[in-house]
Amino acid sequence: MEVFLAQPRGFCAGVVRAIEIVERALEKYGPPVYVRHEIVHNKYVVESLKKKGAVFVEDLSEVPPKAVTVFSAHGVARSVEEEAAARDLPVLNATCPLVTKVHNQGKRYISKGRALILIGHAGHPEVEGTMGQVPGPVLLVQSVEDVAELTLPVDTPVAYITQTTLSVDDTRDIIGALQAKFTDIQGPDIRDICYATQNRQSAVRDLSKLVDVILVVGAANSSNSNRLREIGTEVGVASYLIADGNELNPDWLKDAKAVGITAGASAPEVLVDDVIEALRRIGPVSVSVLPGREENIEFRLPAELTVG
């Protein structure tokens, strides 16, 4: 069986930064370090950090007084920042800089008096954080159908921002619907969707041309991993989201001569290796990496954690 690995796949710069913030905080301050929400959406990563002394909580009320606290890569609402400040918690903010960029865009549009529309998935931590960062009402749309149901007058000055981990194609359609509905609209170019999201989606499209089955390594609650599986399915290739090799179903591979593997931006390469080993237990495989875009982006760590 031929196995093709998508390139790029796995960790993006924002995820690398977030994990490093927790690890460096543990080294500098010693355990426990408290993390609000999963630092990134991957069980393996979370469990690995737990073993080193990280404690994951969903609410700041679970954090003891004066305990070092990390905000996850998805970002948090202003109310969470204010609660941490009121309790005098030492905070390290691991919000992805590209998510912070979206927050700043939203604030700028609101300051100009525009009605703000957020394209994203209801309930996702990034969406909740973004809606909670913008000082004004935010209308959430998840689909072209949602756009049709907006009741704002068509000449309302509006602006849109987007969740960073969406399907580029779906987002393009929603932006098109917004531009068709409103006469005075501003918003970022589609290119403003996170570079890593776009690159991984593009790589899956390239992968789909060569394989009979696509395995996406990632967590069930990972938005960008789910989009990768959806893209494979949309182009007609049987595609499955799996956390690791234990979830591989041999029945998926019947009659498959070529299998493609990619990984969501929060999935470490060790899990890709685990899936390859699971394939090897079924039969002999040859593994090759597709050519793809090289990613050399690095984001700076908070000043408190940098040496010197």
N, C-alpha and C positions, 0 to 999 in steps of 0.2 A: 504494500500500500504506500502510495506517495503522500507525504504530509508537507503541506506548504504553510509557512508561517508568515502572517501579514507583517508589513513593516511600514510605519511604526505600529507598535502595540504596547499595552501595559502602561506603566507609570508615566504620568506627565509631570511637568516641572512643579505645578501647584501641589500635587500629591507628595512628591519627593520633599518639598519644603515643609509641608504639614507634618509628615512623619518625623522629619529631622528636628522640628521644633519640639515635639514630645520627647524624642530621645535625648536631645541636648538638655532639655529642662530636667529630665531625670538624672542626668550626669551632674548637672550644676547644683541642683537643689536637693537631690535625693528623693526617693519615693516616700509617700505617694505624690503623684501629680494628677490633678483632676482634669478630665477632658469633658467638656459639654458636648454631648452627642458623639456618635462614632466619628473619629478624626477624619476618616474617609470610609466610604461604604464598601468594606471588605472584612469579612469575619476573620480571615487568616491574619491580616494586619492588626486588627483590634486585639485578637487573642495574643499575638506576639508581644504587643505593647503592654497588655495586662501582666504578662509574665515578668516584665521588667519593672512593674510597679505603677503603671498608669491605671487610674480608676475612672471608668466612664459613667457619666450621669446624664440624665435628660433634663434636669432642672437644677439651677444654682442653689436651691434650698438644700440640696444633698451635699453641697460642698462645705466642709468645716471652716470656721473662721481662719483667715490669714493663709489658707492653703493655696498654693500655686495652681492657677486655673488656665486651661487652654481652650480657646474657641476653635471649633472645627473648621475645615477647609471650606465648608458650605456657606459660612457667614452667619451672623446673628442679627436680630433686630436691635434697634437702639435701646429698647426697654431692657434687654438682657445686659447690654453694656452699662446702662444706668444702675441696674440692680447690683452688678459687680462693683461698680464704683461706690455705691452707697454702703456696701458691706466691706469696702476697702480690701477687696481681693486682688492680689497681684496677678495680673492677666497677661498672657501671651496670646496674641491674635494670629491664628494660623489661616485666616480667611485667604483664599486664593486671590492674588492680585488682580486676576481677570474678573473675578466676582466683585471685588471692590470697585473696579472700573465701571461695572454696570450700576452699582450703587451711586457712584458719582454722576453718571449720565442721568439717572433718574432724578437726582436732586437738582441738577442743572435745568432739566426740562420743567420741573415743577416751579423753580424759581422764576422762570420766564412766563409763568401763568398758563402753561399748557396742561390739558387733561392727560394723565399718564396711563398708558396701557402696557401691561406686562404680559409677554408671551411666555407661558411656562406651564408646569404641571402643578395643580393644586395639591397642597400638602407636602410638597418636597421641601426639605430644609432650606435649600438655596432660595426658593421662592418666598418662603415665610420670612427669611432674613432680609431679602430685598424689599418686600412690602413693608417690613418693619423699619427699614432704614430711611425710606423716603418720607419726608415731612408733608404728607398730603394723601388724598385718596388715590388708590391704584386699582384700576380695572384689570382683572386677570382674564385672559383668553387662552384657551387650550386648543382651539380648532378654528377652521374657516367658518363652521356653523356658529361658533360663539361670536365671531365678528358680526355676522348677520343679525344677531340678537341685541347688539349694542344699541342703546336708545339715545345716544348723544346726537344732537343736530349735526348734519353733515358738514356744516361750516365751522364747527367747533375747532379751535386750535388744539390739535392733539399731538402726542409724541408716543413712541413705543420703545421699549427695551426688551431684551430677551434673556431667559435663563441660558446659562452657558453650555449646557449639555444636551441641547435639543437636536433632533434631526434637521440637518441643513435644508433638505428638500421641503419638509413639512413647514418649517419656519418661513421659507421663501414664499410658499403658498399663502400663509397667514398674512405676511407683510403685504403681498399683492392684494389680498382682500381688503386690508386696511387702507391701502393707497387708493383702491377703487371706490371705497365708501366715503372717505373724508377728503375735503378739498384743501385743507391746510394741515399737513402732516409732516412731522420730522422724525427721524430715527436713524440709528447706525446702519451701516451697510451690512449685508449678510456676512461679510468677512469678519465682522466683530464677534460672531459666535467663536468660542474658544478655539484657538489654533489646533490644540490636541484633539478636540472633538472632531473638527473637520478632517484632520489628517487620518484619524482612525476610520472614519466613515468612508473616506476616499479609498483607503487601503482595502476595506472589506469589499468594495465594488470591484477592485482589481482582482482580489482573491476569488470572488464569485465566478469569474470567467474561466477558472482553471479547475474547480473542484465540484464534487458531487454532494458534499456535506460540509457545513461550516460549524465549528465549535467555538463559541464565544466564552472565554474564561472571565468570570465576573460574578458579582453578588446579585441576588434577585432584586435587591433594593437599590442597585446602582443604575441611575438614569442613563448614563452614557453607554453602559454595557447592554441594557435593554434595547437602545436605539441600534446598536450594531447587529443584534439578532434580528430585529425588525427589518433592517435594510437587506440582510441576506435573504430573508423570507420573501420580501417584496420583489426581488429580482429572480425568484423562482428556485432558489437553492434551499434544501432542507437545512434549517439553522436551529441550533440549540444553545441555551445559556446554561453553563455548568460552573459550579464553584471550584471543583477540582476533579482529579481523575476518578474519585470514588463515585461520581455521579454519571460517568460515561455508561451509556446503554449500548451494548454490542448490536442490538437490533437496528440502531440508527445507521449502522455501517454496512448493512447487507447490500451487496452489489456495488458498493462504493469503491472506486479505484483510487480516487484522490480525495483527501480530507484537508480542509483549510482550518487553521487555528488563528484566532486573534484574541486579544485581551482588552478589557475595559481599562480606562485610565487609572483606576484604583486597584488593579489586580497585579500582584508582583510576578516576576518571571518564574519564580520557583513553582507557582501553580501551573504555568504553561508546561514546564518540565514534567510536572506530575501527570498532566493529561497525556503527554507524549509517552511516558512510561506505561500508562494504562493502555494506550494503543498497542504498545509493544507486547503487552501480555496477551493481546488478541492474535497478533501475528507480526511478521517482520515488516518494518517500515523504513522508508528512506525520508530524511528530513532536509528540506531546503528553505532558505529564507528569500522571500521575494524582494526585489529592489523596491525602495520607497523613499519617502522624504526623511532626511536626517533631521532630528530635533536637537538643537544645542542650546535651548533656552534654559536659563537658571534664574530663580528669583531669590532675592536677598532675604536673609533671616532677620528677625527682630534684633535691634541693636543690643539688647540685654544678653543675647546668646552668642554674639560674635566674639571671637578671641581678641583680647586686647581692647 
